[in-house]
Structures are given as C-alpha cells and as structure tokens.
C-alpha cells in the first residue's frame, strides 16, 4: 500500500517478474515462506496497524475488563493487513527494483506466484475467521481486503493517484479503529471518535504532504526528458 518511493517505469533493464523464485531456484516453503511474506508485508507497518487496533479496543478499559475477542480479532486483522501488503508487493515489483528495494520479491527471494497464493490464503483465513467471530467483524475485514485490492490491482490502482492514495490511507485507518472497537470493550465516547477521526485525517494529510513533492519531481523529470528528446 502507500509508500513514498520514487520510480522510473521507463527503465528497460529490469528483469521479468513472472518466474521469480528464491536464490536456490525453488519456491520457499514453511517457515522460510512465512518469514519472506512477513518481510514483504513490512513488520513495522503491521505493528502500527496492531497498535491502532488494540488502542481502539482498549480505550478507557482496565486490564481485567479487556474483551476475550480482542486478541483473536487482532490476529485476524493482522492476517488481513498482511495479505493486503503482500499483494501490493506483487504489483510493485518493477518500481521496487528500480528503487533498489531489498524486499524479498524485488530481490528474487520470493516468487510473485508464491506471494499471491499466500495472500489469498491469508485473506480467506481472515475473512472466514471474522465471519465466524461476528458478521460485523467479517464485513470490516472484507472491506479492508476490497480496499487493498482496489489500491493495488491494475486497472483500478488507486495508488496511481494522490487522492486515491490519501483516501485509502484514511479509510484503512478508520476500518482499523472501528474493528478494534467491535472486538474490544471500549466505550464509544465523543472523545474516542474525535481522536480516531483526527488520526485518520492526519494520515491522509501526511500522505498528501509526501505525494505532492513526489508528483512535482516526477513531472519535472518528464519535462526534462521531453526537452532532451526534442
């Protein structure tokens, strides 16, 4: 999902992505596959999402009153967010390689096929688990998965437009806070709503602050190329 990387889609020296495997020429499995998938999904991002989720589910609640659904809910949300970022990694290969990214898919340690299969398994597990826990939780997980798909998939690709990126960031934050509340016992007070809304707005503004200079650099590069070509 949202990143602040620069890339050049006009490079022709980038390797193809259809047959990417690990350095031993086989698809990684078991713990090795899980480790690569987690690295591709960015551990720091997963921690941030979990902090938001747990905060929303425990705001104003003592340790003894924490809902028994909070931990399994957090696990399911972790699976869903990991699936979203893992799938995003499979659609950013050319850009990541152009930027010299060291993530598993870009460096050839994890195949696109394995990553997408893993993302599908994680998505299905999160969705089924959420529906079994409570229909609203399942609906929220489904909404996050659809949002992630719309953000990354070619043809829709919200990530290609600054407003789409900002809206995705804010919506994913809002879904995280809302699902945390659903799985926890936090009292939905005006203060909690205001805080979560302010945080989501800040996420969107921060993304805009990153994207606008990046867009200017991209346009400047395109203009310089046009001058050189003429």
N, C-alpha and C positions, 0 to 999 in steps of 0.2 A: 504494500500500500504506500501511502505518501512517503516520498524520500526527497532529499534536497540535492540529488546528484546531477551532474552535467553530463551530457552525452552527445555523440555525433552519429546520427543514423546514416550518414553518407559514407562511412568507412566501409571498405570492401575487403579488408584483411581479417575480418572476424570469422572464426570457424563456424561451421554449421552446428545447429543445436539438436538435430533430430536423433543423433546416435551418441549423445554424450553418455559416457559411463565413468566409473571410477578409474583410478590410475592402474589398476590391475586388469582392466578390460572386462569386468563383470559388474553387475548391478549390486550395490551394497544391500545387506540384509540384516535383520535382527537389530541388536543394539547399535551397530555401526550406522544402519539406515536411520534409526531414531535420532542418533546424535547429529547426523548431517541435516536431517529435516529440522531439528530444533535450531541448529546454527543458521540455516537458511531463513528460518522464520524470525531470527533475531531475538535472543534471550532477553535483552534489555527491553524490547518492546513488549514482550509477554509479561514481564514484571510490572511494567507501567499499567497495562490493562488490568492485571490482577489487583494491584493496589487500588485502582478506581473501583473495581467491583467490590472488594472487601470493605472499603470505606463506606460505600453506599449501603451495604448490607448491615453494617455495624454502627452507623452514626447514632450516637446517643444511647447505645446499648451496652450494658455491663457484660463482662466476660461470661458470667453464668447464664445470661439470657440469650447468648448467640444461638441463632437457629441451627438446627441439625441439618438443614438443607443448604447452608451456606457453603460448606466445604465441597460437597458433590456438585453444587451449582458452579462453584469456581473452577472445578476440574473440567466440567462440560464447556464452560466459557473459554477456558484455556485451549481446549481441543478445537473449538470453532475459530478462535483468533489465529491459532497456529495454522489451521487449514487455509484461512484467507491469505495469510502472508506467504505461505508455502506456494500456493497457486500463483500469487503475484510474482514470486521469484521466477516461475517458469515463463512468464510473459515479459520479463525484463532482462533476458539473457544478453541480448546484443548491447543494450545500454550498459549493463553491469560490466561486460567485458571491455567495452570502450573506455570505461572509467577505471579499469584495473581492479575491479572488486575481487576480494578473496573469498567470497561466499561459495559454498560447495558447488552449486550449479554452474556458476561462472567459471570456476577453475577446473571443471570437469570431474569433480569427485562424486557428484550426484547427477544421475540422468534426469532429463525432463520427464520421461515416462514414469520413472520411479517416484518422482516428486508429485506428479499429478495423481498417480494411484494412491499415494499416501494421503494426499489432500482429500481425495474422495472418501477414503476410509475414515479419516478424522471427521469430516463433515457429517457422514452418515451416523457415526457414533454419537457425535454431539447432538444431532437433531433428534435421533431416537431417544437418547437419554433424557433430553429436555422434555420431550412429549410425555415420556413415562413419569417424569417428576411432576410436571404440571403443564397443561396446554399453553398458558401464557409464556412460560419459560421456553417451551419448544417454539412458539411463534417468534419470540425475540431472537432466538438462535437462528431460526430460518431467515429472519430479516437481515441479520448480520451477514449470513452466508450469501444472500442475494446481493447485498450491498457490496461485498467484497468481489463477487463475480462481475457485477456491473462496473466496478472500478478498474478491473484488470483486463477483462476479456476483450479481444479485438472486435471491433465493430461498435462497441458501446464505449469502452475505455474512458471512463470519467477522469482517469489520471492525466489525460492529454490536455485537459482544460483546467485553468486555475479555479474557476467557480466550482467545477465538479469535484476537484480535489478538496477544496475547503469544506464543501457540504458533506463529503464523505467523512472527513475527519470529525466534524461536529456530530454527524449522525451516529458514527461508531461510538463516540464518547457518550452520547445520550443513551444509546442502547445499553452500553456497559453499566452506567449508573442505574438505569431503570431495572435491569435484570438483577443487579446486586440487591436492590430494594425488594424485588419479588422473592428472592431466595433468602433474604435475611429478615430481621425483625425491626429494622429501623423505622422510627416514626416519620412519616412523610410530612414534615413541617415546612412552612414557608421558607425558613432559613435554609433547609436542605435543598429545596427546589431552586432557590436563588443561587446557592453555591454551585450546584451542578450545572445550572444554566450559564453561569458566569464562566465556569471552567470550559464548557463546550464552546462558548463564544471566543474565549481566549485561544483555544486550539485552532479555530478557524482563522482568527486574525494572525496568529503566528505563522500558519501555513501561507497566508497571503503575503506576509512580510518576507517569507523565503522565496515565494514563487515569482513575485513581481520583478525583483532584480534578476532572477534567473531568466525570465522571459526577455528582459531587456538585453541581457548578454546574448541570448540566442538570436534575437533579431539583429543585433549588431554584427554577429558573426555572419549571418545570412547576407547582410548588406555588404560586408567586406568581400564575401565570396563573389557577389554579383559584380562588384567593381573590378575584381581581378579577372573574372571571366570575360568582361567586356573590354 
